Amino acid sequence: MADAERAPIDRLLAVMARLRDPERGCEWDVAQNFATIAPYTIEEAHEVADAIARNDMADLKDELGDLLLQVVFHARMAEEAALFDFDAVANAISDKMERRHPHIFGDRAEGGHHLWEQIKAEERAAKADAKDDNGALAGVALGLPALLRAEKLQKRAARVGFDWPDAKGPRAKIDEEIAEVESATTDEERAGEIGDLLFVIVNWARHLGIDPEAALRTSNAKFERRFRFMEAAAGTSFASLDLDAKEELWLAAKADERKG
């Protein structure tokens, strides 16, 4: 069948099958495995989020395609190993969505986010039983960005009562952790204490109702925007300026943002 006559997903599956062909495929694609592709999968998910943040719909279309390719890549490798295939992946998520929306696809009258969370919790418990892991933190993915995983771990702990009653607790803990960073005597100790400090900052943000991952992305963008302003204002002489001059440019960048 000609490419134009194929369903788009069938065409993409055929492209990946050809790329992974041991004799006629691409040497790089053939050499990959789940572990080597996983970082690209994470990267593509972040690039989807970036396109959305920039409200670039043309780029979003391309990035969604890149992310879909990652799903197809993993499914193809699983099929080659006789584990599962793309159809099994698609059927599994369809089953999950129908199962988690019984008020839409079943006979439950009530629904909404509360029911979704209840069913997710029941599914996690079933998985935990199968793995003999019934702890409150079971199933929090190791591959999540560190800030997001910290927040999820804290939320899980809070469900079983291990949490401060309000934002004052983590705020006070921040001062304690800063003191421990400053009193550390080795690089290893400092790294551990900095990790503890970041963890409690995430906790403080959670109590304030702030998404720490989104907040840091916003600050990253702010820093990049201001730094580019500084470079543009100084021209080719930027690198040779002393710190006081660069600080003046930084303040000018902030002032320019306020005017804008």
C-alpha positions in Angstrom: 0.0 0.0 0.0 1.3 3.5 -0.9 2.2 5.8 2.0 -0.6 8.2 1.1 -3.2 5.4 1.4 -2.1 4.3 4.9 -3.6 5.6 8.1 -1.1 8.0 9.6 -0.4 5.8 12.6 0.1 2.8 10.4 2.6 4.8 8.3 4.5 5.8 11.4 4.6 2.2 12.7 5.9 1.1 9.3 8.6 3.8 9.4 9.8 2.6 12.8 9.8 -1.0 11.8 12.0 -0.1 8.8 14.3 1.9 11.0 14.7 -1.0 13.4 15.2 -3.6 10.7 18.5 -5.4 11.5 19.6 -5.6 7.9 18.0 -2.6 6.1 17.4 -0.2 9.0 19.3 2.7 10.5 22.4 1.7 12.5 21.7 4.1 15.3 18.0 3.1 15.7 18.8 -0.6 15.7 21.4 -0.1 18.4 19.0 1.5 20.9 17.2 -0.1 23.8 14.6 1.1 26.4 17.2 2.6 28.7 19.0 4.6 25.9 15.7 5.9 24.5 14.2 6.9 27.9 16.1 10.2 28.2 14.9 11.3 24.7 11.3 10.4 25.8 11.6 12.7 28.8 13.2 15.4 26.7 10.4 15.3 24.1 7.8 15.6 26.9 9.5 18.8 28.2 9.7 20.2 24.6 5.9 19.7 24.3 5.5 21.7 27.6 7.8 24.4 26.2 5.8 24.8 23.0 2.7 25.2 25.1 4.3 27.7 27.4 5.4 29.7 24.3 1.9 29.3 22.8 3.6 28.1 19.6 0.9 25.8 18.1 3.0 25.0 14.9 5.8 23.9 17.2 3.4 22.0 19.4 2.3 19.9 16.5 5.9 19.0 15.7 6.8 18.3 19.3 3.7 16.1 19.8 4.8 14.1 16.7 8.3 13.7 18.3 6.7 12.5 21.5 4.5 10.1 19.6 7.6 8.7 17.9 9.0 7.9 21.3 5.9 5.8 22.2 6.1 4.1 18.8 9.9 3.5 19.4 9.3 1.8 22.8 6.4 -0.2 21.5 8.4 -1.5 18.6 11.3 -2.6 20.8 8.8 -4.3 23.1 7.2 -6.1 20.1 10.6 -7.3 18.9 11.1 -8.8 22.4 7.6 -10.4 22.3 6.5 -8.4 25.2 3.6 -6.2 23.8 3.0 -4.1 20.7 1.6 -0.6 19.9 -2.0 -1.9 19.7 -1.6 -3.3 23.3 -0.4 0.1 24.5 -3.4 1.9 22.8 -5.8 -0.7 24.2 -4.3 -0.5 27.7 -4.8 3.3 27.9 -8.3 3.1 26.4 -9.2 0.5 29.0 -7.7 2.7 31.8 -9.7 5.8 30.7 -12.9 3.9 30.5 -12.3 2.3 33.9 -11.5 5.6 35.5 -14.6 7.3 34.1 -17.4 4.9 35.0 -19.8 7.9 35.2 -19.1 8.4 31.4 -18.6 4.8 30.1 -20.3 2.8 32.9 -23.3 3.0 35.1 -22.0 5.2 38.0 -24.0 8.4 38.4 -21.4 10.3 40.3 -18.0 11.2 38.9 -15.4 13.9 38.6 -11.9 14.3 40.0 -12.7 12.7 43.3 -13.8 9.5 41.7 -10.8 9.6 39.4 -8.4 9.8 42.4 -10.3 7.1 44.2 -10.0 4.7 41.3 -6.3 5.6 40.8 -5.7 4.8 44.5 -7.4 1.4 44.1 -5.2 0.7 41.1 -2.1 1.7 42.9 -3.1 -0.6 45.8 -3.6 -3.5 43.4 -0.2 -2.9 41.8 1.4 -2.6 45.2 -0.1 -6.0 46.3 1.2 -7.6 43.2 4.7 -6.2 44.0 4.4 -6.8 47.7 4.8 -3.0 48.3 1.9 -1.5 50.2 3.7 1.6 51.4 2.2 5.1 51.0 5.0 6.0 48.6 4.6 3.0 46.3 4.5 3.8 42.6 6.0 7.3 42.6 8.0 7.1 39.4 11.8 7.4 39.7 12.1 9.1 36.3 10.1 12.2 37.3 11.9 15.5 37.5 13.3 15.9 41.0 11.1 18.8 42.0 8.0 17.1 40.8 8.9 13.8 42.4 9.6 15.6 45.7 6.1 17.2 45.6 4.5 13.8 44.8 6.3 12.1 47.6 5.2 14.8 50.1 1.6 14.6 48.9 1.6 10.8 49.4 3.1 11.2 52.9 0.5 13.9 53.7 -2.4 11.5 52.9 -1.3 9.3 55.8 -0.9 12.3 58.2 2.8 13.0 57.9 2.7 16.7 57.1 2.9 20.1 58.7 -0.5 21.6 59.5 0.4 24.9 57.7 3.2 26.7 55.8 4.9 27.9 59.0 6.4 24.4 59.5 8.4 24.1 56.3 9.2 27.8 56.4 11.0 27.4 59.8 12.6 24.2 58.5 14.2 26.2 55.7 16.2 28.3 58.2 17.3 25.0 59.9 18.4 23.5 56.6 20.4 26.6 55.6 22.2 26.5 58.9 23.1 22.8 58.2 24.4 23.7 54.7 26.6 26.3 56.2 27.9 24.0 58.9 28.7 21.2 56.6 32.4 20.4 56.4 32.7 18.3 53.2 31.4 18.5 49.6 29.4 15.3 50.2 27.8 16.8 53.3 27.0 20.1 51.6 25.4 18.2 48.6 23.2 16.3 51.0 22.2 19.4 52.9 21.5 21.3 49.7 19.2 18.4 48.7 17.4 18.6 52.0 17.0 22.4 51.6 15.5 22.0 48.1 13.2 19.3 49.4 11.8 21.5 52.2 11.5 24.5 49.7 9.2 22.3 47.6 7.3 21.5 50.8 6.9 25.2 51.6 5.7 25.9 48.0 3.2 23.0 48.3 1.7 24.5 51.4 1.5 27.9 49.7 -0.4 26.3 46.8 2.5 26.9 44.3 3.6 24.4 41.7 7.4 24.4 42.3 8.3 23.0 38.9 6.2 25.7 37.1 7.6 28.4 39.4 11.2 27.4 38.6 10.4 27.3 34.9 9.1 30.9 35.2 12.2 32.0 37.0 14.4 30.3 34.4 12.6 32.2 31.7 12.9 35.4 33.6 16.6 35.0 34.1 17.1 34.2 30.4 15.1 37.2 29.3 17.0 39.6 31.6 20.4 38.1 30.7 19.7 38.5 27.0 18.7 42.1 27.6 22.1 42.6 29.4 24.0 41.1 26.5 22.1 43.2 24.0 22.7 46.4 26.0 26.4 45.8 26.4 27.1 44.3 23.0 30.4 42.5 22.4 31.9 44.1 25.6 29.6 42.2 28.0 32.1 39.5 29.0 34.8 42.0 29.8 32.6 44.2 32.1 33.3 44.0 35.8 30.6 42.6 38.2 29.4 46.1 39.3 28.8 47.1 35.6 26.9 43.8 35.0 24.9 44.4 38.1 23.9 47.8 36.7 22.8 46.1 33.5 20.8 43.6 35.5 18.9 46.4 37.3 18.3 48.0 34.0 16.8 44.8 32.7 14.5 44.6 35.7 13.5 48.2 35.2 12.8 47.6 31.6 10.5 44.7 32.5 8.6 46.9 34.9 8.1 49.5 32.2 7.0 46.7 29.8 
